[in-house]
Amino acid sequence: LSVLFIGDIVGTPGFNAVRMFLPSLLQKHDIACVIANGENAMDGKSISEQQFKELQELGVRVVTSGNHIWEKWHIQKMLATEANLLRPANYPRENPGRGFTIVDLGPAGKLGVLNLQGRTYMSPIDCPFKTADWAVDRLREQVRMIVVDMHAEATAEKIALGWHLDGRCSAVIGTHTHVQTADEWILPGGTAFLSDAGMTGPAHSIIGMKRGSILEKFVRGIPGKFEVAEGPSIFSA
């Protein structure tokens, strides 16, 4: 079973890259399921209803997210109604939406997708490790294959979750930092791991944003307006 996981889609340039590359990849690699992190699709923060529908039309079955998904108010209604638009499962349960789903792939079987968020250098939400235990146990009652999107800042926290779930999931893939790592490997228990899938978005940027305001922040120490960059894009998956 071939599953394609697309790293954080950033703004219109990221969407253009998906439009350009995904159709040929689907055909070339006989991909059964596409998962994409879409938390930065709408001008760098959250995702619109139109964008979600377009991703579905392009062949994306599940859209995962992270901390930036909440930054547009409309998203709460979308999360409450769209079964395959996920938010991290370890946000308090009172929030709308769900953190995992099951995709029926017909003769290929069923695939579970779980979305989690780290806590190191991020919001102090519920424990991703304990939430993973609960969610994976529930998913394994119905599926054999589970892919986890671990949306986190700290590499160590992502690696720790990979080891924590080794042998219980098909793959643990990190998102959030927008830089693809080179530590892909199969853990001893059979779980595939990658610290970060990287970014699908503008190449001539600083993690997807226009360089000027971010350089100002680093050089002068003052905040600036973050805007999605333009120009050629990369497709990280």
N, C-alpha and C positions, 0 to 999 in steps of 0.2 A: 504494500500500500504506500503510495507516494503522497506526502503532504508538503505543501509549500507554505512557509511562514514568512510573511513580509514584515520587515522592520518598520518602525514608526513612520507613518505617512505624514509629511509636513506640507500643508497648504496646497495651493494649485500646482506648483512644480512637482510635488510628490504624486499628485493625482495624474498629471501628465505622464510621469514615468510608469505608473501602473497601467494606464491606458496603452502605452507604447509596448511594454514588455510582457504583460500578463497573457494576452491571447496566444502568443507564440510559445510561451513556456508551458501553458496548459496542453497544447498540442504535442510539443516535442517530448515532454516527460510523462505523459499520460497521468496527470495529477488527479488524484481522487478528491482532494479537499484543499481549499485555500483558506488560511487564517491570516488576518492582517491586523496590526495594531493601528487604530485610527484616532487616537486621542488628540493628535495635533493637526487633524485634517482641515479644520475650519480656521483659516488664518493663524494657525499655530496653537489654537486652543479649542478643544472639543470637536464635535462633528455635527454636520447639519443632516436633516432628514433626507435631503436630495443627495448628498454625498453617500450616505449609507445605502440608499437605493441604487445608486450608480455602481457602488462596489459589488452589490449583489448581482447586478446585471452583468458585470465583468467576470463574475465567477467566484467571488469571495463568499464563503459560506458563513464564517464567523468573524466578527470584528471585536477585538479586545481593546482594552484601554488602560488608564492609570489615573494619576492624580489630576491631570489637566482636563479630564472629561467633564468635571463638575463646573467648569468656569463659564458656561453659558446656561442660562436658566431653562431654556427649552429642553435640555437633555434629560431632565428628570421624567418628563412625560414619555420621551423615547425609550428610556431605560425600562420604564414600567410596562411598555407594550411590545418591545422588540425582543424576542427570545434569544436571538443570536447576536445581539449587541450587548457585550458583557462589561461590567465594571468589576474592579477587584473584589473578590468574595469576602475579604477580611475588613471591609468597611462595616460599620454597625448595621445590623439586619434591618433597622428601622428605615434605612435609606431605600429608595426605589431601585429596581433592577435586580439582576442575578449575577452571580459570579462564576457560574459554570453552565454548560449546556451539552446536549448530546445530539450529534448530527448523524442522520440515517444516510448511509452511502450505498444503499441497495445491496447488491451481491457482495460488495467489498466489506460489509459489516457496518458497525456503528463506531463513531469516534467521539470520545469525551474531550471537551476543551475547558480548562480551568484557568481563571485569571486571578492573580494574587498581586499584592503590593508590599514592598519592603518597608521597614520602619527606620532603618539607619539613615540619618540626615533627612528624613521625610516625616510626614505626619504621624503622630503616635496613635495609630489605629490598632485594631485587634491583631493578635499574633498570626503572622502568615503560616508559621509551621503547624500550629494547632489547627488552624482553619484548613490547611492542606490535608491533614490527617482525616478530619471530618468529611471534607468534600471528596477526597479520593476514595474513601470507604464507600460513600454513597454511589459514586460513579462506577466503581468496580462491581457493584451489584448488577449492572446492566451492560457494561462494556469491558473489553480487554485492552483497548488502546486509549491512552489519555495523553494529551499534549498540554503542557502548562506554560503560560506566559507569566513570568515573574518580573513585574515592573518595579525596578529598584535602582537606587543610586549606588550602593556599595557592592563591589564585585564579590567581596567575601560573603555577603549575605546571600547572593545568588548562588554561589558555589555551595554554601552550606545547605541551601534548599535542595540543590541537585543531589547531594549525598543523602539528605534526609529522605528523599523520595526514590532513591536508586532501587530499581527492581519493582517499583510499584507503578511507574508511569513510563510511557514510551519516550517522552522527551520533556526536558525542562529548558526553556529558552528565555533568556533575559531580554528586557527592553528598557527604555527610558533614557539611556545616556547618549543615544544617537551615534555611537561609534562602534562599528562592528569589531568584535574581538577575534583573536586567532587561537582560542583554546577549545575548539570543538573536539569532543571525543566521546567514546562510549564508556560509561562508568562500569565497574565490575559486575554490577547486577543487571546490566543490559540497557540502562536508561541513557539516551543521547543527551548531551549537555552542550550549551553554548552560553557564555556570560552575557553577550549582547548581540542581537541580530543586526543592529545598526539602524540607519535612517534611510528612508526613501524620500528624497527631497533635494533642494538646491545644493549643488556641489560647492559653488563659490560663496560659502557662508561660514558661520560659526554655529555648528549644530542646527543648521536650517535657518538661522536668523541673519538679517543684514549685519555686516561686520562692524559698521561704524559705532552704533550704540553700545555694542558689547565690548568693543575695544576701549571706548570711553570709560566703561565701568571698571575694566581691569587697570587702565592707565591712570585714571583720575579718582577712582573709588566712589563715583557717584552713579546712581541708577539712571537708566535711560529707557526709552520706548523700544520694546522688542517687536520687530516686524519681520515677516517671512521674506527671505531673500528671493531674488529672481535669477534667471539664467538657466544653464544646463543642469540636469539633475542626475543623481545616482539612484540605482535601484538595489537596495540591500535586502537580502532575503536568505 
